[in-house]
Amino acid sequence: MLAAAATALLVAMALTLVRAFVGPRLYNRLLAINVFGTKTVLFISVVGVLSGRPYIFDIALLYALVNFVSTIAVLRLTHLDELLPSSDEGTAR
């Protein structure tokens, strides 16, 4: 049963990668990459259960944190022009 779940997760991850490459806009691609990271965490957890190694859950948790932080970082970088004032606006201090 868990092997079928792992296979289904791999198929879903492949479809998510297709969406990340085909996505019409940047935010669609970022969302697909974030979903791919979430499915990867689920896949790592299922593999941990299948192999009987409980320490793999720590790796899955670490990957989830890295996925979250990287998503926030990329979103901040895409809005960098909105965060910094342009040179013709405002006064220099």
CORDA-V159849 format. One record per run of one state. SS is the DSSP state (H for helix, E for strand, C for the rest). FROM is the first residue (numbers start at 1). TO is the last residue. If there is no record, write none. Layout:
ss/from/to
SS/FROM/TO
SS/FROM/TO
This chain:
ss/from/to
C/1/1
H/2/22
C/23/25
H/26/51
C/52/55
H/56/78
C/79/79
H/80/83
C/84/93
